[in-house]
Amino acid sequence: MSALISSKATLSFTLSSQFISTGKENRASLSWSSSLPKLNLSITTTSPSSPLNLLHKQTFVVEAAWTRRSRSEAAKKPNRKSWKQRTDMYMRPFLLNVFFSKRFIHAKVMHRGTSKVISVATTNAKDLRNTLPSLTDNNACRVIGKLIAERSKEADVFAIAYEPDKNQRIEGRLAIILDTIQENGIIFV
């Protein structure tokens, strides 16, 4: 064990001696982030009814920018994905899927890059099936939203995305689930 400690000490000594021998002025840190400039941004408002104060009181939904290629560009390279298609998986990695059947409600949060399921809640689970009077009503939607939010927080996921299908409106039971998830501390991006 002492040989291992001494080898680490010599390694750090050789790194620091190499860094000193380069002759650079900033010798305080070896990290690349220390070379970036520090920006201090602040917003000051004068009146309590200014639009900036009103914006801070509302809950924010962060939206990614949509980019679209022109038809001629798409015709030249039909298999090339747009910037949004290439980066969306990394900008919004956790995706919420909600499924309604005639008999139950199923919701899950998945990681897009690895397809790993982060949290699952369904009214068809044994504990909920026996306690809820109806497995598809508004009360069941609130229970599913609360369970998804709690289980996502346990997995250290505090921001998720929901992409509705084409021509799908966010209303009714779906809106109840999304509102309940947001009320329980999850941010939609």
N, C-alpha and C positions, 0 to 999 in steps of 0.2 A: 504494500500500500504506500509506503514512504517513497519507493522508487517511482510509482505512478505520479505522486504529487511533485516530486522533483522534476520529472520530465515535463509536466505541465508548466512548471515555473520557468524552465529553460525555454520552452516554446514561446511563452509570453514575452520573455526577455528578448528573444531573437526578433519577434515581430516589432516590439517597440524600438529596438536598435535599428531595424531596417527603416522604420518610419522616420526616425530622427535623422538618419543619414541622407534622406531625400532632400533636405534643405527647405521644406515648405514652411510657410509662416504659421499656418494653423495646425499645431501639433496636439491640440487638446483631445481630439476624438478621432477614432478610426472609422466611424460610421459614415455612410454616404449622405444620410439625412442631415447631418450637421453642416454640410456645405450648402444646403438650400437656404434661401433668405427667409427670415421670420416675418410674417404678415400679421399685424394686429388690426382687426376690423371691428368697428363698433358702430351701432346705430343709435343716434340720439334723437329723441322726439321732444317737442316743446309742449304740445297740447295733449290732454288725455283722450280727446276724440279724434285724433289724427288717424288716417287709414292704416299706418303701421301698427298702432296699438290694437286696432280692431282685428288686424290679421293675426297678431300674436295670440288673441283669445280663441281663435278658431282652431280646429284640428286640421293639420296639414295632410294632404295626400300627395305624395311625390310621384310625378308622372315622367316617364321616359319620353324623349323626343322621338317622334315618328319620322322616319325618312323614307322617301319613295323614289325609286329610280324612274327615269323617263321611259316611255315605251320604246324609243329607238335604242336606248342603252340596254334595256332588258332583251330586246330582240337580238342584239349583237352577242350578248353573253347570257343565254337563258338559264344556265345552271348556277350563276353567281348569286350569292345571297346579299341582301342589303346590309348596311351597317347595323341597323336595328336587329335584324335577324341574327347577325353574328355576335352581337354583344349583349343581347337581352338576357341570355342565360346567366351571364355573370353579373349584370346590373341588378337583376331581380331573381335571385337563385331559388327562393322558396315559393312554390305555387300551390294554391288551394284548389282542390277539386271537390265539388258537391254533386251528389247524385240523389235524385228523388225517384222512388218507385211508388207503386200503389200501397205497398205494405210497410216500408221503412225509409229512413233517411240515412245516407252515408256520406261522411266528409273526411278528407285526409289532406295533409300538408306534405308535399314531396320536394326533395331537392332536385332541381332540374338537371344538374350536371351528372349526378351519380344515380339518379332515380331511387334514392333512398327515401323511405317513408319516415317522416319525422314524427307525425302524430296522426292518430286515427280516432274517430268517434262515430258510432252507429247506434241507431235505436234498436237494432236487431241483436245487440249484445245482451247476454243473459241477465245482467243486473238491471239494465234499463227496460228490457222487455217485460219484466215482472213488476216494475214500479210505476211506469208511465201508463196512464189510462188509454192514451192514443199514441201510436208511434209515428203519426204523420201530421199532427196539428201544430199550431203556433207554439204551444208550450214545449213540445218536443224539439222544435227548431231552436228555441232559446237554450235548452239543455245541451244540444249538440254544439252550439256556438260557444257556450261556456266551457265545455270539455275540451274543444279544440284549442281555445285560448290558453287554458291551464296547462295542457300537455305540451303545447308549443313553447311556453315559457320554461317548463321543466327541461326542455331540450335546448334552451338558450336561443330560441328563435323569437325575435320581437318584431319582425317586419316580414310580411308575406304579400304576395300578389294574387289577384284573382282576375282571370281573363274570361269574360263572358263569351259564349258562342255567338256566331253571327246572328243578328236580329233577336238576341236574347235580352229581355229587359230585366233590370234588377228591381224586382218588386215582389210583394207577397212573402212567401216562406223564405225565398233566397235572401231578400232584403233583411228579414228578421235575423237570419244566421249571420250575415255580414255585419249588421249593427251590433249584435251581441258580442261578436269577436272583437270589434273595435272598442266597445264599452269596457271590455275586460283587459285592455292594455296592449293590444296588438295593432301595429300601424300597417295600413295598406299602402304599398308603393306601386 
